[in-house]
Amino acid sequence: MKFTAGNLNKFLFFKLPSAFISGVRVKEMSETRCVVAVKHRWMNQNPFNSMYFAVQAMAAELTTGALVMYHIKESGHKISMLVANNKGNFTKKATGRITFTCNDGHLIQDAVKKTIETGEGQTFWMKSIGVNEKGEQVSEMDFEWSVRVK
């Protein structure tokens, strides 16, 4: 699969339908950056008239996971990936369109290279920031990824 926004959205439809139904969509993808947006609506709301935290987590995780998938594919090796840990901070009510951005693609190459060389699992943290339409940060999510040669 070529890593484009359109192909990743097809991947969501078939492999992560709950994210697709919730409105999570990839907007931009490169080797160092991934941008995902989701709009607050009835399907993904919480009882407090804002976006449910799990929907924000799906969108944020996708920004990091898509980058990990990209770098694994580029390596040409069979490598497993898994979220080992995560943490989130919610600073403002998430309403309207929320855009999550991860700029940590550069962190993955070193971990993939080390797991290929040593055969040992490698872990690294990646950050995704969610902002509303006014550019105000609504949440910040960190994901610890683990990669290991199969």
C-alpha positions as CSV (number, residue, x, y, z in Angstrom):
1,M,0.0,0.0,0.0
2,K,1.3,3.4,-0.9
3,F,1.0,5.8,2.1
4,T,-1.4,8.5,1.0
5,A,-4.2,10.1,2.9
6,G,-6.8,8.4,0.6
7,N,-5.3,5.0,1.0
8,L,-5.1,5.4,4.8
9,N,-8.7,6.4,4.9
10,K,-9.6,3.2,2.9
11,F,-7.5,1.3,5.4
12,L,-9.6,2.9,8.2
13,F,-12.9,1.8,6.5
14,F,-11.8,-1.9,6.3
15,K,-9.5,-2.3,9.3
16,L,-10.6,0.3,11.9
17,P,-14.4,0.8,11.2
18,S,-15.1,2.4,14.6
19,A,-12.6,5.2,13.8
20,F,-14.1,5.6,10.3
21,I,-17.7,5.8,11.6
22,S,-16.6,8.3,14.2
23,G,-15.4,10.6,11.4
24,V,-11.6,10.2,11.8
25,R,-9.9,11.1,8.5
26,V,-6.3,11.4,7.5
27,K,-5.6,14.8,5.8
28,E,-1.9,14.7,5.2
29,M,0.9,12.2,5.3
30,S,4.6,12.4,4.8
31,E,7.6,10.5,6.2
32,T,7.9,13.0,9.2
33,R,4.4,14.3,9.7
34,C,0.8,13.0,9.8
35,V,-2.3,15.1,10.2
36,V,-5.7,13.7,11.1
37,A,-9.0,15.6,11.6
38,V,-12.3,14.7,13.2
39,K,-15.4,16.8,13.6
40,H,-17.5,16.9,16.7
41,R,-21.0,15.5,16.0
42,W,-23.7,13.4,17.5
43,M,-22.0,10.0,16.7
44,N,-18.8,10.9,18.7
45,Q,-20.1,13.1,21.5
46,N,-20.0,12.7,25.2
47,P,-22.8,13.7,27.7
48,F,-21.0,17.1,28.1
49,N,-21.6,18.3,24.5
50,S,-18.0,17.8,23.4
51,M,-16.0,15.1,21.6
52,Y,-15.6,11.8,23.5
53,F,-12.0,11.3,24.7
54,A,-11.7,7.9,23.0
55,V,-12.5,9.5,19.6
56,Q,-9.7,12.0,20.3
57,A,-7.4,9.1,21.2
58,M,-8.2,7.2,18.0
59,A,-7.4,10.3,15.9
60,A,-4.2,11.0,17.9
61,E,-3.0,7.4,17.8
62,L,-3.6,7.3,14.0
63,T,-1.2,10.2,13.5
64,T,1.6,8.3,15.2
65,G,0.7,4.8,14.0
66,A,0.5,5.8,10.4
67,L,4.1,7.1,10.6
68,V,5.3,3.9,12.3
69,M,3.6,1.8,9.6
70,Y,5.2,4.0,6.9
71,H,8.7,3.5,8.3
72,I,8.3,-0.2,8.8
73,K,7.2,-0.6,5.2
74,E,10.2,1.5,4.0
75,S,12.6,-0.8,5.9
76,G,11.6,-3.8,3.8
77,H,11.6,-6.0,6.9
78,K,8.8,-7.8,8.8
79,I,8.4,-5.8,12.0
80,S,5.7,-5.9,14.6
81,M,4.3,-2.8,16.2
82,L,2.3,-2.3,19.3
83,V,1.3,0.6,21.6
84,A,3.0,-0.2,24.9
85,N,1.7,2.9,26.8
86,N,-0.2,6.1,26.4
87,K,-1.0,9.2,28.3
88,G,-3.3,12.1,27.5
89,N,-4.0,15.6,28.7
90,F,-7.2,17.4,27.9
91,T,-7.1,21.2,28.2
92,K,-10.2,22.5,26.5
93,K,-13.6,21.2,25.4
94,A,-13.3,19.6,22.0
95,T,-16.0,21.0,19.8
96,G,-16.0,21.7,16.1
97,R,-13.3,20.2,13.9
98,I,-10.3,19.0,15.8
99,T,-7.0,18.5,14.0
100,F,-4.3,16.2,15.4
101,T,-0.7,16.6,14.2
102,C,2.3,14.4,14.9
103,N,5.7,15.6,13.7
104,D,7.8,12.8,15.2
105,G,8.4,10.7,12.1
106,H,12.2,11.2,12.6
107,L,12.1,9.2,15.9
108,I,11.1,5.9,14.2
109,Q,14.0,5.4,11.8
110,D,16.5,4.9,14.6
111,A,14.3,2.4,16.5
112,V,13.5,0.4,13.3
113,K,17.3,0.3,12.4
114,K,18.2,-0.8,15.9
115,T,15.6,-3.6,16.0
116,I,16.8,-4.9,12.7
117,E,20.4,-4.9,13.8
118,T,20.0,-6.4,17.2
119,G,16.7,-8.3,17.0
120,E,15.7,-6.7,20.2
121,G,12.5,-4.8,20.7
122,Q,12.8,-1.0,20.8
123,T,10.4,1.6,22.3
124,F,10.0,5.3,21.7
125,W,7.4,8.0,22.6
126,M,5.6,10.0,20.0
127,K,3.4,13.1,20.6
128,S,0.2,14.2,18.9
129,I,-1.4,17.6,19.5
130,G,-5.1,18.3,18.9
131,V,-6.2,21.9,18.1
132,N,-9.6,23.3,17.4
133,E,-10.6,25.5,14.5
134,K,-9.3,28.6,16.4
135,G,-5.9,27.0,16.7
136,E,-6.4,26.4,20.5
137,Q,-4.9,23.2,21.9
138,V,-7.6,20.9,23.2
139,S,-5.6,17.8,23.9
140,E,-2.1,16.4,23.9
141,M,-1.6,12.6,23.6
142,D,1.7,10.7,23.9
143,F,2.0,7.1,22.7
144,E,4.9,4.7,23.5
145,W,5.4,2.4,20.6
146,S,7.2,-0.8,20.6
147,V,8.8,-2.3,17.5
148,R,10.4,-5.7,17.0
149,V,11.7,-7.8,14.1
150,K,9.4,-10.8,13.6
